[in-house]
């Protein structure tokens, strides 16, 4: 086995590994940053408020339920007139 240029190969390998190490060090000095736009902040506030809001407005639902129970929700006379007079 004839190994004449082992020193040259070693030098190339050594320089390559040093260059990789330097790139890694330079990359680690860079810090990540996130900038959130004012529109995104406004959207987040609105979305949070919407998620906290109740799905059903109980005051309106209870009023309509009461009017249906009292047979006051639909004006039956007006409904009948509209049905009869429909052309």
Biopython code that builds the backbone (N, CA, C, O; Angstrom):
import numpy as np
from Bio.PDB.StructureBuilder import StructureBuilder

atoms = [
    (1, "UNK", "N", (0.853, -1.177, 0.000)),
    (1, "UNK", "CA", (0.000, 0.000, 0.000)),
    (1, "UNK", "C", (0.895, 1.234, 0.000)),
    (1, "UNK", "O", (1.808, 1.362, 0.815)),
    (2, "UNK", "N", (0.613, 2.128, -0.922)),
    (2, "UNK", "CA", (1.442, 3.308, -1.087)),
    (2, "UNK", "C", (0.632, 4.547, -0.712)),
    (2, "UNK", "O", (-0.321, 4.897, -1.410)),
    (3, "UNK", "N", (1.002, 5.213, 0.382)),
    (3, "UNK", "CA", (0.297, 6.417, 0.832)),
    (3, "UNK", "C", (1.307, 7.557, 0.831)),
    (3, "UNK", "O", (2.031, 7.763, 1.806)),
    (4, "UNK", "N", (1.347, 8.296, -0.280)),
    (4, "UNK", "CA", (2.311, 9.379, -0.407)),
    (4, "UNK", "C", (1.699, 10.729, -0.022)),
    (4, "UNK", "O", (2.389, 11.589, 0.525)),
    (5, "UNK", "N", (0.410, 10.914, -0.307)),
    (5, "UNK", "CA", (-0.179, 12.243, -0.112)),
    (5, "UNK", "C", (-1.109, 12.301, 1.093)),
    (5, "UNK", "O", (-2.091, 13.043, 1.077)),
    (6, "UNK", "N", (-0.822, 11.542, 2.121)),
    (6, "UNK", "CA", (-1.693, 11.549, 3.297)),
    (6, "UNK", "C", (-1.722, 12.910, 3.979)),
    (6, "UNK", "O", (-2.753, 13.315, 4.516)),
    (7, "UNK", "N", (-0.598, 13.615, 3.959)),
    (7, "UNK", "CA", (-0.564, 14.941, 4.580)),
    (7, "UNK", "C", (-1.452, 15.927, 3.823)),
    (7, "UNK", "O", (-2.114, 16.763, 4.437)),
    (8, "UNK", "N", (-1.469, 15.833, 2.498)),
    (8, "UNK", "CA", (-2.321, 16.723, 1.709)),
    (8, "UNK", "C", (-3.806, 16.429, 1.986)),
    (8, "UNK", "O", (-4.608, 17.352, 2.129)),
    (9, "UNK", "N", (-4.157, 15.169, 2.058)),
    (9, "UNK", "CA", (-5.533, 14.779, 2.346)),
    (9, "UNK", "C", (-5.927, 15.241, 3.736)),
    (9, "UNK", "O", (-7.036, 15.733, 3.944)),
    (10, "UNK", "N", (-5.027, 15.084, 4.677)),
    (10, "UNK", "CA", (-5.299, 15.508, 6.045)),
    (10, "UNK", "C", (-5.510, 17.015, 6.114)),
    (10, "UNK", "O", (-6.400, 17.479, 6.826)),
    (11, "UNK", "N", (-4.703, 17.787, 5.383)),
    (11, "UNK", "CA", (-4.837, 19.241, 5.376)),
    (11, "UNK", "C", (-6.196, 19.668, 4.792)),
    (11, "UNK", "O", (-6.838, 20.579, 5.314)),
    (12, "UNK", "N", (-6.623, 19.016, 3.726)),
    (12, "UNK", "CA", (-7.923, 19.336, 3.124)),
    (12, "UNK", "C", (-9.043, 19.019, 4.116)),
    (12, "UNK", "O", (-9.956, 19.824, 4.299)),
    (13, "UNK", "N", (-8.977, 17.876, 4.741)),
    (13, "UNK", "CA", (-9.996, 17.481, 5.716)),
    (13, "UNK", "C", (-10.014, 18.435, 6.898)),
    (13, "UNK", "O", (-11.082, 18.831, 7.366)),
    (14, "UNK", "N", (-8.819, 18.811, 7.387)),
    (14, "UNK", "CA", (-8.695, 19.706, 8.538)),
    (14, "UNK", "C", (-9.291, 21.072, 8.207)),
    (14, "UNK", "O", (-10.032, 21.627, 9.019)),
    (15, "UNK", "N", (-8.990, 21.618, 7.050)),
    (15, "UNK", "CA", (-9.507, 22.928, 6.660)),
    (15, "UNK", "C", (-11.031, 22.889, 6.466)),
    (15, "UNK", "O", (-11.720, 23.849, 6.810)),
    (16, "UNK", "N", (-11.547, 21.813, 5.932)),
    (16, "UNK", "CA", (-12.988, 21.677, 5.733)),
    (16, "UNK", "C", (-13.712, 21.640, 7.066)),
    (16, "UNK", "O", (-14.743, 22.295, 7.219)),
    (17, "UNK", "N", (-13.211, 20.908, 8.016)),
    (17, "UNK", "CA", (-13.875, 20.819, 9.314)),
    (17, "UNK", "C", (-13.803, 22.141, 10.063)),
    (17, "UNK", "O", (-14.732, 22.474, 10.799)),
    (18, "UNK", "N", (-12.732, 22.901, 9.899)),
    (18, "UNK", "CA", (-12.634, 24.219, 10.539)),
    (18, "UNK", "C", (-13.634, 25.176, 9.907)),
    (18, "UNK", "O", (-14.271, 25.956, 10.615)),
    (19, "UNK", "N", (-13.780, 25.130, 8.596)),
    (19, "UNK", "CA", (-14.743, 26.001, 7.915)),
    (19, "UNK", "C", (-16.162, 25.687, 8.364)),
    (19, "UNK", "O", (-16.968, 26.598, 8.555)),
    (20, "UNK", "N", (-16.475, 24.401, 8.534)),
    (20, "UNK", "CA", (-17.802, 24.025, 9.009)),
    (20, "UNK", "C", (-18.034, 24.544, 10.414)),
    (20, "UNK", "O", (-19.128, 25.018, 10.721)),
    (21, "UNK", "N", (-17.038, 24.467, 11.263)),
    (21, "UNK", "CA", (-17.164, 24.948, 12.636)),
    (21, "UNK", "C", (-17.377, 26.456, 12.657)),
    (21, "UNK", "O", (-18.177, 26.948, 13.453)),
    (22, "UNK", "N", (-16.685, 27.196, 11.804)),
    (22, "UNK", "CA", (-16.845, 28.646, 11.749)),
    (22, "UNK", "C", (-18.250, 29.023, 11.278)),
    (22, "UNK", "O", (-18.849, 29.961, 11.804)),
    (23, "UNK", "N", (-18.784, 28.292, 10.283)),
    (23, "UNK", "CA", (-20.137, 28.561, 9.819)),
    (23, "UNK", "C", (-21.143, 28.329, 10.935)),
    (23, "UNK", "O", (-22.099, 29.091, 11.081)),
    (24, "UNK", "N", (-20.934, 27.294, 11.714)),
    (24, "UNK", "CA", (-21.840, 26.982, 12.809)),
    (24, "UNK", "C", (-21.798, 28.084, 13.857)),
    (24, "UNK", "O", (-22.840, 28.481, 14.380)),
    (25, "UNK", "N", (-20.625, 28.574, 14.165)),
    (25, "UNK", "CA", (-20.504, 29.644, 15.154)),
    (25, "UNK", "C", (-21.186, 30.912, 14.662)),
    (25, "UNK", "O", (-21.877, 31.582, 15.429)),
    (26, "UNK", "N", (-20.996, 31.248, 13.384)),
    (26, "UNK", "CA", (-21.625, 32.446, 12.841)),
    (26, "UNK", "C", (-23.147, 32.312, 12.859)),
    (26, "UNK", "O", (-23.849, 33.273, 13.174)),
    (27, "UNK", "N", (-23.648, 31.157, 12.531)),
    (27, "UNK", "CA", (-25.088, 30.935, 12.501)),
    (27, "UNK", "C", (-25.687, 30.983, 13.902)),
    (27, "UNK", "O", (-26.830, 31.409, 14.070)),
    (28, "UNK", "N", (-24.941, 30.558, 14.895)),
    (28, "UNK", "CA", (-25.483, 30.547, 16.251)),
    (28, "UNK", "C", (-25.572, 31.948, 16.841)),
    (28, "UNK", "O", (-26.309, 32.161, 17.803)),
    (29, "UNK", "N", (-24.838, 32.904, 16.286)),
    (29, "UNK", "CA", (-24.901, 34.276, 16.778)),
    (29, "UNK", "C", (-26.135, 35.016, 16.271)),
    (29, "UNK", "O", (-26.489, 36.067, 16.805)),
    (30, "UNK", "N", (-26.784, 34.483, 15.256)),
    (30, "UNK", "CA", (-27.978, 35.105, 14.700)),
    (30, "UNK", "C", (-29.174, 34.727, 15.573)),
    (30, "UNK", "O", (-29.387, 33.553, 15.877)),
    (31, "UNK", "N", (-29.944, 35.730, 15.967)),
    (31, "UNK", "CA", (-31.115, 35.483, 16.812)),
    (31, "UNK", "C", (-32.382, 35.582, 15.972)),
    (31, "UNK", "O", (-32.501, 36.438, 15.094)),
    (32, "UNK", "N", (-33.315, 34.698, 16.257)),
    (32, "UNK", "CA", (-34.599, 34.726, 15.572)),
    (32, "UNK", "C", (-35.457, 35.842, 16.151)),
    (32, "UNK", "O", (-35.378, 36.152, 17.339)),
    (33, "UNK", "N", (-36.266, 36.430, 15.302)),
    (33, "UNK", "CA", (-37.167, 37.483, 15.755)),
    (33, "UNK", "C", (-38.498, 37.326, 15.051)),
    (33, "UNK", "O", (-38.559, 36.918, 13.892)),
    (34, "UNK", "N", (-39.559, 37.653, 15.760)),
    (34, "UNK", "CA", (-40.908, 37.603, 15.192)),
    (34, "UNK", "C", (-41.529, 38.976, 15.368)),
    (34, "UNK", "O", (-41.551, 39.531, 16.467)),
    (35, "UNK", "N", (-42.028, 39.507, 14.277)),
    (35, "UNK", "CA", (-42.724, 40.789, 14.328)),
    (35, "UNK", "C", (-44.189, 40.547, 14.009)),
    (35, "UNK", "O", (-44.524, 40.034, 12.942)),
    (36, "UNK", "N", (-45.057, 40.918, 14.937)),
    (36, "UNK", "CA", (-46.489, 40.722, 14.755)),
    (36, "UNK", "C", (-47.097, 42.056, 14.344)),
    (36, "UNK", "O", (-46.914, 43.068, 15.022)),
    (37, "UNK", "N", (-47.815, 42.048, 13.239)),
    (37, "UNK", "CA", (-48.397, 43.276, 12.709)),
    (37, "UNK", "C", (-49.526, 43.764, 13.610)),
    (37, "UNK", "O", (-50.124, 42.977, 14.343)),
    (38, "UNK", "N", (-49.817, 45.060, 13.555)),
    (38, "UNK", "CA", (-50.942, 45.599, 14.337)),
    (38, "UNK", "C", (-52.272, 44.960, 13.954)),
    (38, "UNK", "O", (-53.145, 44.780, 14.803)),
    (39, "UNK", "N", (-52.427, 44.616, 12.670)),
    (39, "UNK", "CA", (-53.656, 43.967, 12.225)),
    (39, "UNK", "C", (-53.812, 42.598, 12.867)),
    (39, "UNK", "O", (-54.911, 42.208, 13.264)),
    (40, "UNK", "N", (-52.701, 41.868, 12.966)),
    (40, "UNK", "CA", (-52.744, 40.544, 13.594)),
    (40, "UNK", "C", (-53.070, 40.662, 15.076)),
    (40, "UNK", "O", (-53.800, 39.830, 15.616)),
    (41, "UNK", "N", (-52.544, 41.672, 15.733)),
    (41, "UNK", "CA", (-52.852, 41.887, 17.153)),
    (41, "UNK", "C", (-54.331, 42.224, 17.333)),
    (41, "UNK", "O", (-54.981, 41.736, 18.258)),
    (42, "UNK", "N", (-54.852, 43.062, 16.438)),
    (42, "UNK", "CA", (-56.272, 43.428, 16.499)),
    (42, "UNK", "C", (-57.149, 42.203, 16.256)),
    (42, "UNK", "O", (-58.158, 42.010, 16.934)),
    (43, "UNK", "N", (-56.761, 41.379, 15.288)),
    (43, "UNK", "CA", (-57.503, 40.154, 15.004)),
    (43, "UNK", "C", (-57.488, 39.235, 16.214)),
    (43, "UNK", "O", (-58.516, 38.651, 16.558)),
    (44, "UNK", "N", (-56.340, 39.100, 16.862)),
    (44, "UNK", "CA", (-56.239, 38.226, 18.028)),
    (44, "UNK", "C", (-57.155, 38.717, 19.151)),
    (44, "UNK", "O", (-57.798, 37.909, 19.822)),
    (45, "UNK", "N", (-57.218, 40.022, 19.358)),
    (45, "UNK", "CA", (-58.094, 40.584, 20.383)),
    (45, "UNK", "C", (-59.560, 40.296, 20.055)),
    (45, "UNK", "O", (-60.328, 39.888, 20.927)),
    (46, "UNK", "N", (-59.941, 40.508, 18.801)),
    (46, "UNK", "CA", (-61.321, 40.253, 18.394)),
    (46, "UNK", "C", (-61.653, 38.766, 18.497)),
    (46, "UNK", "O", (-62.742, 38.399, 18.939)),
    (47, "UNK", "N", (-60.723, 37.921, 18.093)),
    (47, "UNK", "CA", (-60.949, 36.478, 18.147)),
    (47, "UNK", "C", (-61.106, 36.005, 19.584)),
    (47, "UNK", "O", (-61.976, 35.184, 19.876)),
    (48, "UNK", "N", (-60.277, 36.512, 20.475)),
    (48, "UNK", "CA", (-60.364, 36.134, 21.890)),
    (48, "UNK", "C", (-61.702, 36.568, 22.473)),
    (48, "UNK", "O", (-62.329, 35.818, 23.220)),
    (49, "UNK", "N", (-62.134, 37.769, 22.137)),
    (49, "UNK", "CA", (-63.431, 38.257, 22.627)),
    (49, "UNK", "C", (-64.572, 37.403, 22.092)),
    (49, "UNK", "O", (-65.506, 37.081, 22.826)),
    (50, "UNK", "N", (-64.501, 37.042, 20.841)),
    (50, "UNK", "CA", (-65.555, 36.224, 20.242)),
    (50, "UNK", "C", (-65.605, 34.842, 20.879)),
    (50, "UNK", "O", (-66.689, 34.289, 21.067)),
    (51, "UNK", "N", (-64.468, 34.285, 21.206)),
    (51, "UNK", "CA", (-64.438, 32.958, 21.820)),
    (51, "UNK", "C", (-64.979, 32.986, 23.254)),
    (51, "UNK", "O", (-65.506, 31.984, 23.736)),
    (52, "UNK", "N", (-64.852, 34.125, 23.933)),
    (52, "UNK", "CA", (-65.351, 34.246, 25.305)),
    (52, "UNK", "C", (-66.849, 34.530, 25.342)),
    (52, "UNK", "O", (-67.503, 34.291, 26.357)),
    (53, "UNK", "N", (-67.391, 35.037, 24.242)),
    (53, "UNK", "CA", (-68.810, 35.397, 24.204)),
    (53, "UNK", "C", (-69.674, 34.136, 24.225)),
    (53, "UNK", "O", (-69.280, 33.075, 23.741)),
    (54, "UNK", "N", (-70.861, 34.294, 24.801)),
    (54, "UNK", "CA", (-71.797, 33.177, 24.845)),
    (54, "UNK", "C", (-72.360, 32.926, 23.456)),
    (54, "UNK", "O", (-72.533, 33.854, 22.667)),
    (55, "UNK", "N", (-72.643, 31.662, 23.166)),
    (55, "UNK", "CA", (-73.191, 31.296, 21.865)),
    (55, "UNK", "C", (-74.655, 31.700, 21.738)),
    (55, "UNK", "O", (-75.116, 32.015, 20.640)),
    (56, "UNK", "N", (-75.385, 31.694, 22.839)),
    (56, "UNK", "CA", (-76.820, 31.970, 22.810)),
    (56, "UNK", "C", (-77.107, 33.145, 23.738)),
    (56, "UNK", "O", (-76.646, 33.186, 24.878)),
    (57, "UNK", "N", (-77.869, 34.086, 23.227)),
    (57, "UNK", "CA", (-78.274, 35.220, 24.069)),
    (57, "UNK", "C", (-79.562, 34.835, 24.774)),
    (57, "UNK", "O", (-80.654, 34.953, 24.218)),
    (58, "UNK", "N", (-79.417, 34.379, 25.989)),
    (58, "UNK", "CA", (-80.538, 33.830, 26.756)),
    (58, "UNK", "C", (-81.673, 34.823, 26.947)),
    (58, "UNK", "O", (-82.834, 34.414, 26.989)),
    (59, "UNK", "N", (-81.379, 36.110, 27.063)),
    (59, "UNK", "CA", (-82.444, 37.094, 27.269)),
    (59, "UNK", "C", (-83.388, 37.140, 26.062)),
    (59, "UNK", "O", (-84.606, 37.204, 26.228)),
    (60, "UNK", "N", (-82.828, 37.108, 24.857)),
    (60, "UNK", "CA", (-83.678, 37.127, 23.661)),
    (60, "UNK", "C", (-84.428, 35.811, 23.488)),
    (60, "UNK", "O", (-85.604, 35.804, 23.125)),
    (61, "UNK", "N", (-83.754, 34.713, 23.747)),
    (61, "UNK", "CA", (-84.388, 33.403, 23.580)),
    (61, "UNK", "C", (-85.546, 33.245, 24.562)),
    (61, "UNK", "O", (-86.620, 32.775, 24.187)),
    (62, "UNK", "N", (-85.332, 33.634, 25.810)),
    (62, "UNK", "CA", (-86.403, 33.481, 26.802)),
    (62, "UNK", "C", (-87.597, 34.369, 26.462)),
    (62, "UNK", "O", (-88.741, 33.971, 26.680)),
    (63, "UNK", "N", (-87.346, 35.576, 25.926)),
    (63, "UNK", "CA", (-88.444, 36.472, 25.530)),
    (63, "UNK", "C", (-89.265, 35.834, 24.399)),
    (63, "UNK", "O", (-90.495, 35.851, 24.445)),
    (64, "UNK", "N", (-88.598, 35.279, 23.396)),
    (64, "UNK", "CA", (-89.307, 34.655, 22.273)),
    (64, "UNK", "C", (-90.070, 33.412, 22.744)),
    (64, "UNK", "O", (-91.204, 33.179, 22.326)),
    (65, "UNK", "N", (-89.447, 32.624, 23.608)),
    (65, "UNK", "CA", (-90.140, 31.433, 24.132)),
    (65, "UNK", "C", (-91.411, 31.830, 24.873)),
    (65, "UNK", "O", (-92.448, 31.182, 24.733)),
    (66, "UNK", "N", (-91.324, 32.887, 25.655)),
    (66, "UNK", "CA", (-92.491, 33.349, 26.405)),
    (66, "UNK", "C", (-93.578, 33.833, 25.459)),
    (66, "UNK", "O", (-94.755, 33.552, 25.681)),
    (67, "UNK", "N", (-93.204, 34.556, 24.405)),
    (67, "UNK", "CA", (-94.191, 35.052, 23.445)),
    (67, "UNK", "C", (-94.838, 33.902, 22.686)),
    (67, "UNK", "O", (-96.025, 33.971, 22.366)),
    (68, "UNK", "N", (-94.087, 32.848, 22.390)),
    (68, "UNK", "CA", (-94.663, 31.680, 21.725)),
    (68, "UNK", "C", (-95.641, 30.982, 22.663)),
    (68, "UNK", "O", (-96.728, 30.584, 22.244)),
    (69, "UNK", "N", (-95.261, 30.832, 23.925)),
    (69, "UNK", "CA", (-96.155, 30.198, 24.899)),
    (69, "UNK", "C", (-97.437, 30.996, 25.090)),
    (69, "UNK", "O", (-98.507, 30.418, 25.282)),
    (70, "UNK", "N", (-97.334, 32.319, 25.039)),
    (70, "UNK", "CA", (-98.513, 33.187, 25.197)),
    (70, "UNK", "C", (-99.289, 33.334, 23.891)),
    (70, "UNK", "O", (-100.293, 34.044, 23.837)),
    (71, "UNK", "N", (-98.823, 32.666, 22.845)),
    (71, "UNK", "CA", (-99.423, 32.745, 21.508)),
    (71, "UNK", "C", (-99.463, 34.196, 21.001)),
    (71, "UNK", "O", (-100.410, 34.617, 20.336)),
    (72, "UNK", "N", (-98.417, 34.932, 21.333)),
    (72, "UNK", "CA", (-98.315, 36.332, 20.954)),
    (72, "UNK", "C", (-97.185, 36.557, 19.945)),
    (72, "UNK", "O", (-96.981, 37.680, 19.485)),
    (73, "UNK", "N", (-96.463, 35.512, 19.607)),
    (73, "UNK", "CA", (-95.308, 35.666, 18.736)),
    (73, "UNK", "C", (-95.716, 35.912, 17.285)),
    (73, "UNK", "O", (-95.123, 36.747, 16.602)),
    (74, "UNK", "N", (-96.719, 35.189, 16.821)),
    (74, "UNK", "CA", (-97.196, 35.355, 15.446)),
    (74, "UNK", "C", (-98.601, 35.953, 15.507)),
    (74, "UNK", "O", (-99.475, 35.456, 16.217)),
    (75, "UNK", "N", (-98.794, 37.017, 14.757)),
    (75, "UNK", "CA", (-100.126, 37.621, 14.647)),
    (75, "UNK", "C", (-100.912, 36.756, 13.665)),
    (75, "UNK", "O", (-100.807, 36.917, 12.449)),
    (76, "UNK", "N", (-101.699, 35.841, 14.218)),
    (76, "UNK", "CA", (-102.390, 34.859, 13.378)),
    (76, "UNK", "C", (-103.397, 35.514, 12.430)),
    (76, "UNK", "O", (-103.571, 35.051, 11.303)),
    (77, "UNK", "N", (-104.055, 36.578, 12.871)),
    (77, "UNK", "CA", (-105.012, 37.253, 11.985)),
    (77, "UNK", "C", (-104.305, 37.828, 10.758)),
    (77, "UNK", "O", (-104.795, 37.688, 9.637)),
    (78, "UNK", "N", (-103.168, 38.466, 10.965)),
    (78, "UNK", "CA", (-102.418, 39.029, 9.838)),
    (78, "UNK", "C", (-101.896, 37.920, 8.936)),
    (78, "UNK", "O", (-101.863, 38.075, 7.716)),
    (79, "UNK", "N", (-101.488, 36.801, 9.530)),
    (79, "UNK", "CA", (-100.997, 35.670, 8.744)),
    (79, "UNK", "C", (-102.107, 35.089, 7.871)),
    (79, "UNK", "O", (-101.894, 34.794, 6.695)),
    (80, "UNK", "N", (-103.279, 34.930, 8.451)),
    (80, "UNK", "CA", (-104.415, 34.403, 7.688)),
    (80, "UNK", "C", (-104.776, 35.352, 6.552)),
    (80, "UNK", "O", (-105.024, 34.905, 5.432)),
    (81, "UNK", "N", (-104.809, 36.645, 6.819)),
    (81, "UNK", "CA", (-105.118, 37.617, 5.767)),
    (81, "UNK", "C", (-104.109, 37.533, 4.623)),
    (81, "UNK", "O", (-104.489, 37.603, 3.454)),
    (82, "UNK", "N", (-102.827, 37.384, 4.953)),
    (82, "UNK", "CA", (-101.821, 37.275, 3.904)),
    (82, "UNK", "C", (-101.978, 36.018, 3.094)),
    (82, "UNK", "O", (-101.761, 36.029, 1.883)),
    (83, "UNK", "N", (-102.348, 34.941, 3.732)),
    (83, "UNK", "CA", (-102.525, 33.680, 3.005)),
    (83, "UNK", "C", (-103.737, 33.746, 2.080)),
    (83, "UNK", "O", (-103.682, 33.288, 0.938)),
    (84, "UNK", "N", (-104.835, 34.322, 2.583)),
    (84, "UNK", "CA", (-106.056, 34.415, 1.794)),
    (84, "UNK", "C", (-105.907, 35.391, 0.637)),
    (84, "UNK", "O", (-106.399, 35.132, -0.461)),
    (85, "UNK", "N", (-105.246, 36.489, 0.870)),
    (85, "UNK", "CA", (-105.120, 37.532, -0.161)),
    (85, "UNK", "C", (-103.940, 37.311, -1.097)),
    (85, "UNK", "O", (-103.666, 38.161, -1.944)),
    (86, "UNK", "N", (-103.252, 36.217, -0.969)),
    (86, "UNK", "CA", (-102.115, 35.937, -1.837)),
    (86, "UNK", "C", (-102.632, 35.695, -3.259)),
    (86, "UNK", "O", (-103.579, 34.932, -3.454)),
    (87, "UNK", "N", (-102.027, 36.326, -4.222)),
    (87, "UNK", "CA", (-102.472, 36.211, -5.619)),
    (87, "UNK", "C", (-101.474, 35.453, -6.424)),
    (87, "UNK", "O", (-101.672, 35.253, -7.623)),
]
sb = StructureBuilder()
sb.init_structure("model")
sb.init_model(0)
sb.init_chain("A")
sb.init_seg("    ")
for serial, (resi, resn, name, xyz) in enumerate(atoms, 1):
    if name == "N":
        sb.init_residue(resn, " ", resi, " ")
    sb.init_atom(name, np.array(xyz, "f"), 0.0, 1.0, " ", f" {name:<3s}", serial, name[0])
structure = sb.get_structure()
